[in-house]
Amino acid sequence: MSLEENKAVVRRFIEAYNARDLSIFDDLVVPDYADHTHNQVGREPFRQLFSLAFGAFPDWHEHIEEMIAEGEMVWVRVTATGTHTGAWSLSGVPIPPTGRKLAMEMVFIWRVVNGRLAEGREVDDSMEFLRQLGLVEYTERGMKAFGENLR
């Protein structure tokens, strides 16, 4: 497939995610999808992650800022926003809804094979995500050093 076709697969996947259309998984994700971020294999565990996210952040939206493709690989940088209004769990620890609005930048790296996502990684600022949820706070020293750079 061409680089533009691979980018179109990723764009279609993100658009389906934003529309909460999990039916797209069968068309766009291989059955043995390798999710390197969450250390799991299979389309169904990947689909389940999305179901959980939709429940916790029903208004989550990912806006594509830029996309780069080379060979089978597609890198996409998004700005993600959402409100934590549903149950969420981190490493098995339940996090009750906080009502907090989140905004973060994320980078996804996907390998596209024959028009389907075959493996992927996510790069984001997990600490910033936790801070925005109110689960971690910067120390006084950290605020002095980085305060004006913190959101």
N, C-alpha and C positions, 0 to 999 in steps of 0.2 A: 504494500500500500504506500501511497505517497505521503510525504510529511503533512500536507494539508488534510488528507483523509484521516490521518492519525489524530491531528488536532481537532478535526470535526467530531471524532468519536468522543474525545474528552469533553468538548464543549457540550455535546448532546447529553453526556452523563451528568455534568454539573447542572444543566438546565432541567433534567429530569429530577435531580435531587432537590432543586429549588421548588419544583412543582409537586414534590412528595410522591413521585411516581415510581414506586418500587417494582412495577412490572417490567421496567426497562432492563433490570438486572439480567434477565434471561437472554436478551439480545446483545447486551454490551459487556458482560462479564463472563469469563470462562468458568466452567464448573470447579476447576481446581485453582482458583485465584489465590495468589500468595500475598497476604497482607503483612508486610515486614514491620509495620509500625505496631500492630497489635499481636504479632507473632501467631497468626492463625492462617489456616489454609481452607479454602472452600468459598464458594459463592454465598452459601446460606449464612455462615457466620458473619460475612461482610454485610449482607443484607440486614441481619439482625442489629448490627451496630447502627445502621441508619434508622431503623425502627425505634430504637432506644433514644437516639438523638432527636427524632421528631417529637417524641413524647416530652422530653425535657426542655427542648427549645423549639416550640412549634412555629415560631416566626424566623428561624435561622435562615439566612440567605447568604450565598456566596457570589460575589461580584468578581468576574474575571478581570484582572488588571493587565496581565500579560501572559503570553504562552510562547514557548520555544520547543521546537521538535528537532530531533536528530536521530536518524535511523528509526528504531522501534520505540525510542524514548520520547516522552512528552513531559515537559515541566510547565506547570501553571501556577502563577501567583494569584491568590484571591484575597479580597477583603471580605471577611465574614462578620456578620452581625446577628444578634439574636437576644431573646429575653428568656431567662431561666425561670420558667413557670411550672415545670413538671419535675417529677422525681428523676434523679440522676445518681449514678454510682461511680465512684472512682476506686479501682482495685478492690471492688466488693464492699466498699464503705458507702452506705446510702447518704446522699446529699439532698436534703429537702429543698423544695423550691425557694429561691431567694428573691425572685422578682427583679433581679439585677439585669440591666442591659449590658451586653458584652460587645466588644469590637476587637477584632484581631486580624493580623495578617498571617496567611498560611501559604505553604508551598507544597504542592502535590507532585510527585514524580511517578509517572505511570509508564509501563511497558505495554505497548499495544501490538497484538499479534492477530493478523487476519480480521481486523475490525473490532476486536474485543480487548478489554482490559485483562491482562494476564498476571500482572503483579504491580504492587504500588507501595509507596512510602509517603508519609506526611511529615512535614517539618513545620513546627510552630513554636511559639513561646509558651510552653505549658505553665511556667511560673506566672506569667502575665494573666493567663486564663484563670488560674487559681486565685490570683489577687483580685481580679474583677468579680469573681464569685464571692469574695469576702472570706476566703479560706486561708489566706496568708497575708501578712502585712510586712512592709519593709520596716527595718529597725530605724531608730532615730538617726543612727550613723548613716544608714543607707539613704534616708530622706535628705540628709544634709549633703551627701555626695551626689545624689542623682535626682533630687526632688523636682527640679525644673524640667527634667527629661521624662518624668513619670506621668502617665496619663491619669 
